[in-house]
Amino acid sequence: MANPVITHAPDLEIQIGVDVKPDWAFFEWMAMANGGYVMRARIHDPYLNFLKAMSKKLLQQARKGPMECTFKIKWIDGQETEQMTAFVTDVAAAGSQLYNQTEVIAIDPPSWRLNAGKSKGKMYKGKVSTVIKDVCKEFGVKDLVITETKDDDNNQWWMMRQDPKTFIQMLLDWSSKVTPKETSWVTNCKKEQMVIKEQADLPNNDLGTFQVNVRNFAAASDIHSVSLESDTLLTFWQTQMHTQGLSAVSGKYYDRITAKKDVIVKDENTSNKINSSCTAEESFEKPTEDWSTSMLAIPEHNAGDVGLKYGEYIDGRARNMYISQLNLMHRLCVRTQGNAKVTDPLGLDGSTCNLTWKTEKGENYWLGGKWIVYGFHHQVSREQWITDLYCRRYDHNSLSQRR
């Protein structure tokens, strides 16, 4: 079983300018692949004394630079999470006299830093991964790990007055084709570190085995509840994606008739994407119809500065969209007892969990087995701590790397 032995109620260590441990009422911490993480704390604040104690630092610092908070969730006499860091973005208070509450929202440091632009028209030189490194360094991201791309070191990229986050997203939007294994980009953050890797490079962290015992309600069960969403209508527009464009250098026109292998993205040519080790009884059969949806490609870099022919990167945007949309097909939210092992955002969309799920007849249930975890959500009150795991599967017969 995956959960710790719990002997007491949960506890929280949190600093937001001042120590709020005695007064916290409710706490949430959510992390998602490609979404960074966010923390929300509600604090009992009679006569708004906590808000007053925090106000000096808030007023002097919050508009000038990052206002840091730290937090750690734990079971008293049990397991605890790693201490995390976030930067305050919102403060609110409401109530009356003794019944006031103050709420604080904070986000991961890299996301905070990359929102702050300078309206530059600067040109950056280098391949996509090098340019992203340079932008992150310039705007204060202290630790970046990124998959090296295979385009040219002499590329030239203009920022075009965009904030750094938008500029980086623009580069990631189409460049999945120039990654070594040609899978979609995944961005995760932890404290001051940002990790931007293609999906095939993500670590395989085992988040544990969770048990559901339907046959014996008196037996221990790790799972409180589940929520399933399966979007089968996605099939109509996402079975294949294709794009098209004209090379100003060669004069070649790329479309699904003249250059089929260059412009069509489908299961067969995205075989390095990450899937769980699921069976025909546990996930969908992939579609076989010739349905497709067209997407605009980025224009050709007609100075040849990408270092590749247009046909070697034209399908990048469609490729990124194809793999990303697969995540919406078959999803499961698993609610478990508070779990201090589920705290590392850097492996999301590559980490796994295993559900041991038996029916009332003792047979394996189809929602059991391996799942890929792409997000988590901790919710802590004085009475309990629960952890939601956001999981997904691709088609069982998809060409992919199994975990």
Secondary structure as the mmCIF struct_conf table of DSSP 4:
data_model
#
loop_
_struct_conf.conf_type_id
_struct_conf.id
_struct_conf.beg_label_comp_id
_struct_conf.beg_label_asym_id
_struct_conf.beg_label_seq_id
_struct_conf.end_label_comp_id
_struct_conf.end_label_asym_id
_struct_conf.end_label_seq_id
BEND BEND1 ASN A 3 ASN A 3
HELX_LH_PP_P HELX_LH_PP_P1 PRO A 4 VAL A 5
BEND BEND2 HIS A 8 HIS A 8
STRN STRN1 PRO A 10 GLN A 15
BEND BEND3 ILE A 16 VAL A 18
STRN STRN2 ASP A 19 ASP A 19
HELX_RH_3T_P HELX_RH_3T_P1 LYS A 21 ASP A 23
STRN STRN3 TRP A 24 MET A 32
TURN_TY1_P TURN_TY1_P1 ALA A 33 GLY A 35
STRN STRN4 GLY A 36 HIS A 44
HELX_RH_3T_P HELX_RH_3T_P2 PRO A 46 LEU A 48
HELX_RH_AL_P HELX_RH_AL_P1 ASN A 49 GLN A 61
TURN_TY1_P TURN_TY1_P2 ALA A 62 LYS A 64
BEND BEND4 GLY A 65 GLY A 65
STRN STRN5 GLU A 68 TRP A 75
TURN_TY1_P TURN_TY1_P3 ILE A 76 ASP A 77
BEND BEND5 GLY A 78 GLY A 78
STRN STRN6 GLU A 80 GLU A 80
HELX_LH_PP_P HELX_LH_PP_P2 THR A 81 GLN A 83
STRN STRN7 MET A 84 ALA A 94
HELX_RH_3T_P HELX_RH_3T_P3 GLN A 97 TYR A 99
STRN STRN8 GLN A 101 ILE A 107
HELX_RH_AL_P HELX_RH_AL_P2 PRO A 109 LEU A 114
TURN_TY1_P TURN_TY1_P4 ASN A 115 ASN A 115
STRN STRN9 MET A 123 LYS A 125
BEND BEND6 GLY A 126 GLY A 126
HELX_RH_AL_P HELX_RH_AL_P3 VAL A 128 GLU A 138
TURN_TY1_P TURN_TY1_P5 PHE A 139 GLY A 140
STRN STRN10 ASP A 143 ILE A 146
HELX_LH_PP_P HELX_LH_PP_P3 THR A 147 THR A 149
BEND BEND7 ASP A 151 ASP A 151
TURN_TY1_P TURN_TY1_P6 ASP A 153 ASN A 154
STRN STRN11 GLN A 156 TRP A 158
TURN_TY1_P TURN_TY1_P7 MET A 160 ARG A 161
HELX_RH_AL_P HELX_RH_AL_P4 PRO A 164 TRP A 174
HELX_RH_3T_P HELX_RH_3T_P4 SER A 175 VAL A 178
BEND BEND8 THR A 179 THR A 179
TURN_TY1_P TURN_TY1_P8 PRO A 180 LYS A 181
STRN STRN12 TRP A 185 LYS A 190
TURN_TY1_P TURN_TY1_P9 LYS A 191 GLU A 192
STRN STRN13 GLN A 193 GLU A 198
HELX_RH_3T_P HELX_RH_3T_P5 GLN A 199 ASP A 201
BEND BEND9 LEU A 202 LEU A 202
STRN STRN14 ASP A 206 ASN A 213
BEND BEND10 VAL A 214 ARG A 215
TURN_TY1_P TURN_TY1_P10 PHE A 217 ALA A 218
BEND BEND11 ALA A 219 ALA A 219
BEND BEND12 ASP A 222 ASP A 222
STRN STRN15 ILE A 223 SER A 230
TURN_TY1_P TURN_TY1_P11 THR A 232 LEU A 233
HELX_RH_AL_P HELX_RH_AL_P5 LEU A 234 GLN A 238
BEND BEND13 THR A 239 THR A 239
STRN STRN16 MET A 241 HIS A 242
STRN STRN17 GLY A 245 LEU A 246
TURN_TY1_P TURN_TY1_P12 ALA A 248 SER A 250
HELX_LH_PP_P HELX_LH_PP_P4 LYS A 252 LYS A 252
STRN STRN18 TYR A 253 TYR A 254
BEND BEND14 ASP A 255 ASP A 255
TURN_TY1_P TURN_TY1_P13 ARG A 256 THR A 258
HELX_RH_AL_P HELX_RH_AL_P6 LYS A 260 VAL A 263
STRN STRN19 ILE A 264 VAL A 265
HELX_RH_3T_P HELX_RH_3T_P6 ASP A 267 ASN A 269
TURN_TY1_P TURN_TY1_P14 SER A 271 ASN A 272
BEND BEND15 LYS A 273 LYS A 273
STRN STRN20 ILE A 274 ASN A 275
TURN_TY1_P TURN_TY1_P15 ALA A 280 GLU A 282
BEND BEND16 SER A 283 SER A 283
HELX_LH_PP_P HELX_LH_PP_P5 PHE A 284 PRO A 287
BEND BEND17 GLU A 289 GLU A 289
STRN STRN21 THR A 293 SER A 294
HELX_LH_PP_P HELX_LH_PP_P6 LEU A 296 GLU A 300
TURN_TY1_P TURN_TY1_P16 ASN A 302 ALA A 303
BEND BEND18 GLY A 304 GLY A 304
TURN_TY1_P TURN_TY1_P17 ASP A 305 VAL A 306
BEND BEND19 GLY A 307 LEU A 308
HELX_RH_3T_P HELX_RH_3T_P7 TYR A 310 GLU A 312
TURN_TY1_P TURN_TY1_P18 TYR A 313 ASP A 315
HELX_RH_AL_P HELX_RH_AL_P7 GLY A 316 LEU A 326
TURN_TY1_P TURN_TY1_P19 ASN A 327 MET A 329
STRN STRN22 HIS A 330 GLN A 337
TURN_TY1_P TURN_TY1_P20 ALA A 340 LYS A 341
HELX_RH_3T_P HELX_RH_3T_P8 PRO A 345 GLY A 347
TURN_TY1_P TURN_TY1_P21 LEU A 348 GLY A 350
STRN STRN23 SER A 351 LYS A 358
TURN_TY1_P TURN_TY1_P22 GLU A 360 LYS A 361
BEND BEND20 GLY A 362 GLY A 362
HELX_LH_PP_P HELX_LH_PP_P7 GLU A 363 GLU A 363
STRN STRN24 ASN A 364 ASN A 364
HELX_LH_PP_P HELX_LH_PP_P8 TYR A 365 TYR A 365
TURN_TY1_P TURN_TY1_P23 TRP A 366 LEU A 367
STRN STRN25 GLY A 369 SER A 381
BEND BEND21 ARG A 382 GLU A 383
STRN STRN26 TRP A 385 ARG A 392
TURN_TY1_P TURN_TY1_P24 HIS A 396 ASN A 397
BEND BEND22 LEU A 399 SER A 400
STRN STRN27 GLN A 401 ARG A 402
#
